[in-house]
Amino acid sequence: MPEIWVGRLYTPTEGGNDAAMINDYFARNHKYRLGLLGHARSALAFVDDDWQGFGDCALDLQFPASALTVYTAPNVTDVDLYKAEVNSLRSWVQLCAHSSPSGHALRVSGANEYVNYTYFRDTNPPNSHYYNLFCCSAGKYTTPNYVAGWYIFDKAGGGQNLGLAAIASSKSGSMLAFEDFYRPLGQGRCIGDAFVDWWRARGPNHDLNLQRWHYGLVLLGDPTLSWWKGAVPIPEQPQPDDVFDHWPRKMQFRWDPVNIPGAKYTVEVDAIGAISAGKWAEEINRTFGIYHNISGFTHDHSFVGAQRGRWRVRAVIGGQVCSWSPWSYFRFTR
């Protein structure tokens, strides 16, 4: 049974080792984890003619049905619609289409229309964060300009690519039984762990048909991510390193919320020396002040003393606890 995941950062140029693209990828990754890259709890299933019975591909196990956009009708799934939809900010895109390393073919009125890698590379990069490409050979990373690479890597100039990870096949075949992948993602697992869960669900014995379909699947990008990692509120008030001298030490913490209806928030406040001299509470595995189930975007607080303090905030969505914002520091002088 599989025990580990492997994530590849293999650029579509320079034999997989384009340093500028890799550095850009990590910069985007960092912004996403700080909540600065945009975020949406929504997904697209774009299913071409031969697989229209797939429906939403089990994306409803990760997202509310109301947050899904699903196209399966053969007279609808054309290239122009896909270009428009993949340019929208979403968490996930599931594309099911005949493909090659150089692009996708969508069947329209008995003929093929094509989305080549050059469109994403030179014209308009995709704007979703994660992709599951049911697209033969789209992930053949040993081919220069392989199309799955252009879903997560960005060349200088042009629009900004927001991609962070993609599941794709490096040969014919792709993922099936999508529920075994999207269910653990909906439960808060990271992409790498969900991919391992999907493989475990295939069992220990792989017949020839299973090998032909699924061997060659690759995980491109950072496997430790999930859509939950980007749902990070941004601290706004007090400003970093603000200094106060008023008494009583009344404060109001304020943050920019995540773009998800119904989110609740948790705020943590820490004060240096309040529990152990010269140390933050976190340094001794303690919590100084933590406040749960906040429905608004502010929290009123009376600080403890004339010393340094800090605060952070995180979202809780449907019971799932998301990532903390970075600590934001302040100080009282009296």
C-alpha positions in Angstrom: 0.0 0.0 0.0 1.3 3.5 -0.7 2.9 5.3 2.2 4.2 8.6 0.8 3.3 11.3 -1.8 5.7 12.9 -4.2 5.2 16.4 -5.5 7.1 17.6 -8.6 8.2 21.2 -9.3 9.2 20.6 -12.9 9.0 23.7 -15.0 7.8 23.4 -18.7 11.0 25.1 -19.8 14.7 24.7 -19.1 14.4 20.9 -18.7 12.3 21.4 -15.5 14.9 23.7 -13.9 13.8 27.3 -14.7 14.9 29.1 -11.6 12.9 32.2 -12.3 9.7 30.2 -12.6 10.4 28.2 -9.5 11.1 31.3 -7.5 7.9 32.9 -8.8 6.0 29.7 -7.8 7.3 29.8 -4.2 6.5 33.6 -3.9 2.9 32.9 -5.0 2.7 29.9 -2.7 3.7 32.1 0.2 1.2 34.8 -0.7 -1.5 32.2 -0.8 -0.7 31.0 2.7 -1.0 34.6 3.9 -4.4 35.0 2.3 -3.0 37.5 -0.2 -3.6 35.6 -3.5 -7.3 35.7 -3.5 -9.6 32.8 -2.4 -12.9 31.3 -3.4 -14.8 28.3 -2.1 -15.9 27.2 -5.5 -15.1 24.8 -8.3 -15.7 24.0 -12.0 -16.3 20.6 -13.6 -15.9 21.0 -17.3 -16.7 17.5 -18.8 -16.4 17.0 -22.5 -18.6 14.8 -24.7 -17.2 11.3 -24.0 -17.6 11.6 -20.2 -20.7 13.7 -19.7 -22.0 11.0 -17.4 -19.3 12.0 -14.8 -21.5 15.0 -13.8 -19.7 17.1 -11.2 -17.0 14.4 -10.8 -17.7 14.2 -7.0 -16.6 17.8 -6.4 -19.7 18.1 -4.2 -17.8 16.1 -1.6 -15.4 19.0 -1.2 -17.6 22.0 -1.9 -21.3 22.8 -1.4 -23.4 22.0 -4.5 -24.3 25.7 -4.8 -20.6 26.6 -5.2 -20.2 24.3 -8.2 -20.3 25.2 -11.9 -20.8 22.1 -14.0 -20.8 21.8 -17.8 -21.5 18.5 -19.5 -23.8 19.1 -22.5 -21.9 18.3 -25.7 -23.3 21.4 -27.5 -21.9 23.6 -24.6 -18.4 22.4 -23.8 -16.4 24.3 -26.4 -13.1 26.0 -26.3 -14.4 29.6 -25.9 -16.4 28.6 -22.8 -13.5 26.8 -21.2 -11.2 29.7 -21.7 -13.7 32.0 -20.1 -14.4 29.7 -17.1 -10.8 28.8 -16.4 -10.0 32.5 -16.2 -12.3 32.9 -13.2 -11.0 32.7 -9.6 -11.9 29.3 -8.2 -10.3 26.9 -5.9 -10.6 23.8 -8.1 -11.1 23.0 -11.8 -11.8 19.5 -13.0 -11.3 19.2 -16.8 -12.2 16.0 -18.6 -11.0 16.2 -22.2 -9.0 14.4 -24.8 -5.5 15.8 -24.6 -1.8 15.5 -25.4 1.3 17.0 -23.7 0.7 20.1 -25.9 -2.9 20.9 -25.2 -6.6 19.9 -25.0 -9.1 18.9 -27.7 -12.8 19.6 -27.1 -15.3 18.0 -29.4 -17.9 20.3 -31.0 -20.3 19.3 -33.7 -18.2 16.3 -34.7 -14.9 18.2 -34.9 -12.2 19.2 -32.5 -11.4 22.6 -31.1 -8.1 23.0 -29.4 -6.6 24.8 -26.4 -2.8 24.7 -26.9 -0.2 25.3 -24.2 0.7 28.5 -26.0 -2.6 30.1 -24.9 -1.8 29.6 -21.2 1.8 30.5 -21.8 1.5 33.5 -24.0 -2.0 34.9 -23.9 -4.0 34.3 -20.7 -2.8 32.0 -17.8 -5.5 30.2 -15.8 -6.7 31.8 -12.6 -7.8 28.9 -10.4 -5.6 27.5 -7.7 -5.9 23.7 -8.2 -6.6 21.4 -11.1 -7.5 17.7 -11.6 -6.8 17.1 -15.3 -8.6 14.0 -16.6 -6.5 14.6 -19.8 -4.3 11.9 -21.3 -0.6 12.9 -21.2 -1.2 16.5 -20.1 1.2 15.8 -17.2 4.1 14.4 -19.3 6.6 16.7 -17.6 9.6 15.3 -19.7 8.0 17.0 -22.7 9.0 20.7 -23.2 6.1 23.0 -22.7 3.8 20.2 -21.3 0.4 21.8 -20.8 -0.1 20.8 -17.2 3.1 22.7 -16.3 1.5 25.9 -17.7 -1.4 25.5 -15.2 0.9 26.2 -12.3 4.0 27.9 -13.7 4.1 31.5 -15.0 6.5 33.2 -17.3 7.4 36.9 -16.9 4.9 39.3 -18.5 1.3 38.9 -19.4 -1.4 38.0 -16.8 -0.7 36.4 -13.5 -1.0 32.7 -13.1 -2.7 31.7 -9.8 -2.1 28.0 -10.1 -0.5 26.0 -7.2 -1.0 22.3 -7.8 -2.3 19.9 -10.4 -3.1 16.2 -10.7 -2.4 14.9 -14.2 -1.3 11.9 -16.1 2.1 11.6 -17.8 0.6 9.0 -20.3 -2.8 7.8 -21.5 -5.3 7.3 -18.7 -6.1 9.5 -15.7 -7.9 9.4 -12.3 -11.2 7.7 -11.8 -13.3 7.2 -8.7 -13.0 10.9 -7.9 -14.9 10.5 -4.7 -11.9 8.8 -3.1 -9.9 12.0 -3.7 -12.4 14.8 -3.1 -13.9 13.3 0.0 -10.6 13.5 2.1 -10.0 17.0 0.7 -13.5 18.0 1.9 -12.5 16.7 5.3 -9.5 19.0 5.5 -6.7 16.7 4.2 -3.9 18.3 2.1 -3.6 17.4 -1.5 -0.8 14.9 -1.0 -2.5 13.0 1.7 -5.8 12.9 -0.3 -3.8 11.5 -3.3 -2.3 8.8 -1.0 -5.9 8.0 0.3 -7.1 7.7 -3.3 -4.3 5.2 -4.2 -5.0 3.2 -1.0 -8.6 2.9 -2.1 -7.4 1.2 -5.2 -6.2 -1.7 -3.0 -2.9 -3.6 -3.1 -3.5 -5.6 -6.2 -3.5 -3.7 -9.5 -4.7 -5.6 -12.6 -3.6 -4.6 -16.1 -6.6 -2.4 -16.7 -5.9 -0.4 -13.5 -2.3 -0.1 -14.4 -3.1 1.2 -17.9 -5.5 3.8 -16.5 -3.8 5.0 -13.4 0.0 4.4 -13.5 1.7 7.5 -14.6 -0.5 9.9 -12.5 1.7 12.7 -11.1 1.1 15.4 -8.5 2.6 18.7 -9.7 3.2 21.5 -7.3 3.1 21.6 -3.5 1.4 18.6 -2.0 1.0 20.2 1.5 -1.6 22.7 0.2 -5.4 22.5 0.3 -8.1 25.1 -0.4 -8.4 25.6 3.4 -4.8 26.8 3.5 -5.7 29.9 1.5 -8.7 30.9 3.7 -6.7 33.2 5.8 -8.1 36.5 7.2 -5.8 39.5 7.0 -5.1 41.5 10.1 -5.8 45.2 9.6 -6.0 46.9 13.0 -3.9 47.6 15.0 -1.2 48.2 12.3 2.0 46.2 12.7 4.3 47.6 15.4 1.8 50.3 16.5 2.7 51.9 19.9 0.0 52.9 22.4 0.1 54.9 25.6 -3.6 55.2 26.5 -5.3 54.0 29.7 -7.4 51.9 30.1 -5.7 49.7 27.5 -8.8 49.2 25.4 -8.2 47.8 21.9 -10.2 46.7 18.9 -8.8 44.0 16.6 -10.1 44.2 13.1 -9.4 41.9 10.1 -10.4 41.4 6.4 -12.6 38.4 6.3 -12.3 35.4 4.1 -14.5 35.2 1.0 -16.7 32.4 2.4 -20.3 33.0 3.8 -20.9 31.8 7.3 -17.3 31.7 8.4 -16.6 32.1 12.1 -13.3 33.5 13.6 -10.9 32.7 16.4 -8.6 35.5 17.8 -5.5 34.8 19.9 -3.8 37.5 21.9 -0.3 37.0 23.5 1.7 39.2 25.8 5.4 38.9 26.4 6.2 38.1 30.1 2.5 37.7 31.1 3.0 34.0 32.0 6.7 33.6 32.1 9.3 36.4 32.4 10.7 37.5 29.0 8.8 34.9 27.0 5.7 34.7 24.9 3.1 32.3 26.1 3.5 30.2 22.9 7.2 29.7 23.8 6.2 27.7 26.8 3.3 25.9 25.1 0.7 28.0 26.8 -2.2 30.2 25.5 -2.6 33.6 27.1 -5.9 34.7 25.6 -8.0 33.0 22.9 -11.6 33.9 21.8 -13.7 31.6 19.7 -16.9 31.7 17.6 -16.7 35.3 16.5 -19.2 36.0 13.8 -18.1 39.5 12.9 -14.8 41.0 11.7 -13.8 42.8 14.9 -13.0 41.8 18.5 -12.8 44.2 21.5 -10.1 43.5 24.1 -8.5 45.0 27.2 -4.7 44.4 27.1 -2.8 43.3 30.2 0.0 45.7 30.8 2.7 48.1 29.6 4.6 45.6 27.4 4.8 44.1 23.9 1.8 42.2 22.6 0.7 40.4 19.5 -2.4 38.9 17.9 -3.5 36.7 15.1 -6.8 35.4 13.7 -8.1 32.4 11.8 -11.3 31.3 10.1 -13.4 28.3 11.1 -15.6 27.1 8.2 -18.2 24.4 8.7 -16.3 23.1 11.7 -13.0 23.0 9.7 -10.2 25.1 11.4 -8.2 27.0 8.8 -4.7 28.4 9.0 -3.7 31.3 11.4 -2.7 34.6 10.0 0.8 35.7 10.8 1.3 37.3 14.2 0.9 41.1 14.2 2.8 43.0 16.9 2.0 46.1 19.0 3.2 47.7 22.2 1.9 49.6 25.2 4.2 52.0 27.0 2.0 52.5 30.1 
